[in-house]
């Protein structure tokens, strides 16, 4: 037994462990093997000793020696999580109710994830003398089947897909008897450097294909050919979406010589070769900007963790202040992190930074390939880039010695993760600032109510910029009553006033932005004869019609079906459609203004890489007159020739039904209105609504954030909503609605039982069905708990979650806890 006590014991967190079993497990480190905290290992896990990826989190002196297993091997890629990252891992585990490895996978780029698989091969000894092995009849039958395989790949496919559970159990016994040898395959995922594109062949375009008697095109192939004739070339993904075909259609066209596929090279790093073309010293600050810079400099020089809120009107030049402060951090020998809420804002922000700081800038966001994100991560880790710009996930960038973190448009909901771990980027940024004694700057024209509240009570330092840079005035804003438009016979989506202003803009050569936060063409379709509504079979909500590819699509689960023009129930051709999306607005503009060049920006037109950058550049260069889009066009964009903004159908967000509805509506209107009049020309904005008397719309039209803040705080205080409490949402889902309802009731009982004796003030609302009660075939319920997010409450919730995993009433129910998320 003495040799056991001589072994080194390490604590390891293990991949793919369920929340109910997630812990730091103890293992022996084999003799002569060395490892470090933050290094990956392969360990046996569970009764079967299945090999799993693990991460070393510490060394121990004492443990239950009799039950410990040896680590299989140490991955030789060094320490992948340093001290700060390990602290963040523990923070995420404790605060977001996730597993340790959920946290690890969030901190690391996806391309660095390891996959461990076990492959089998027949041993040479068994091939030479199979009769010399003492096998039971069942083992003989399985080994005979394996001997008949022509290759190792066929053998492993048979084991994985062809064997039943009883036969799979015999594989371990055959390995023990040396009939089979097993190999552990450890691979790191890395994204491709190329994107597969397709174009028509010269033979087809010249007519040679037809002249030589080529096969006639099928209907689907003709759609592809027509699309490529207009587009020249496109990614396979774009062709499949727009033509409603599978990749098999493209493969057959390639075989027949109609199209050819080629790899479009994708740059692994967006900024590694960038050169600075301007000097930061050439930037001149206004008086307001200088005051903010001086105040922030004092905070940065204090050597203590600090948090400040910058509330500046749209066009006040907040980005210029960010640049100066980040330059200051670099001159202090530190690094800087800049977060933006939308991928669409990244290209413009990156260009501003690379023009001044060249290759010292790295970019991280979800539109990059796995390979690109991995390369950027390593560049940051090596110190080759000291400034990081990106969306939510960039908050985990491996920067050392951080001086400042800036979160632009800090109130945007995109900073909150909707999957495990359900973290808020603002909270992670605070943890990093505490660790580095850095300064956190939250900035927006419309700060979140929580941030504005903390600034009002002195928890954050408040800075304000009330004037636009270079003195252009804020745009004039007009509320248009659409009830009057309908009463006077105008059934168009455009009021007469807005249509006239668009016409005037076209005549003057000025540009227009139109916001409609719905994609697609029609949002509701039903049969006039029998009343059948086109619904998603998985979610039981109306399908949205997309005219571009003549499909009806569910925007929740992605279900798609081709629109045939006939009712599926009765065969009638009389289909009623209503509701408006961006595609329909694009069509109406083309009808009203045939000469107008229209750019549509929504999730359907921005699938390919760099589509945001290319389209925004074209709009900025005057290649389009009108841009219509969803909320991705509402924030942070700067186009000098835009003098008119129209907001269509804003009432839907106003009456969304959740406590954040007014805040989101006010912010969206304020931001999109701020896109116009940023140059030398006066801007105008038209808000079309059926509720022109609503105080939120009037305050947004006046750009009066302070009064909106005051009134919204009164409402939330009276109803007890954040910032006057925290909200923990328990989300439950199941394919069985009855099981989901019973599981929800059971969860409440478990929570109340664990709460006994704690004296924590809470309010429990529900359980109740979610507003969208069924998504992707699963019924959804929720429980709302108003509370204080402190250690005691989280310990009660953790205990409840562990009890819930053991409860028979929740066997068929999936559930999660989300602190201060969006309630929908």
Secondary structure, DSSP 8 states (H G I E B T S, - for coil): -HHHHHSEEEEEEETT--GGG---EEEEE-TT----TTEEEEEEETTTTEEEEEEEEEEES---GGG-EEEEEEEEEEESS-HHHHHHHHHHHHHH---HHHHHHHHS-GGG-EEEEEEEEE-HHHHH-GGGS---HHHHHHHHHHHT-SSHHHHHHIIIII--HHHHHHHHHHHHTTSEEEEEEEEE----SEEEEEEE-HHHHHTHHHHTT-----HHHHHHHHHHHHHSEEEHHHHHHHHT--HHHHHHHHHTTSEEEEEEE--S-SSTT----S-GGG----HHHHHHHHHHHHHHHT-S-EEEEEEE-TTS-HHHHHHHHHHHHHHTT-EEEEE-S-HHHHHHHHHHHHHHHGGGEEEE-TTS-HHHHHHHHHHHHTTS--EEEESGGGGG---SSEEEEEEETTT-GGGB-SSSS--BHHHHHHHHHHHHT-EEEEEESS--HHHHHHHHTTSSEEEEE-S-GGG----EEEEEEHHHHHHTT--SSS-HHHHHHHHHHHHHT-EEEEE-S--SSBSEEEETTT--B-B-TTT-SB-EEETTTTEEE-TTT--EEE--SS-TTT--S-EEEE---HHHHHHHHHHH-TT--EEEESTTT--STTHHHHHHHHHHTTS-SEEEESGGGSSS---TTEEEEEE--THHHHT-SSTTHHHHHHHHHHHHHTTSS-SSS--EEEEEES-TT-HHHHHHHTT-HHHHHHHHHHHHHHHT-TTSSEEEEEEEEESSHHHHHHHHHHHHHHHHHHHTTT----EEEEEEEEEEEEETTEEEEEEEEEE--SHHHHHHHHHHHHHHHH-GGGTT-EEEEEET----
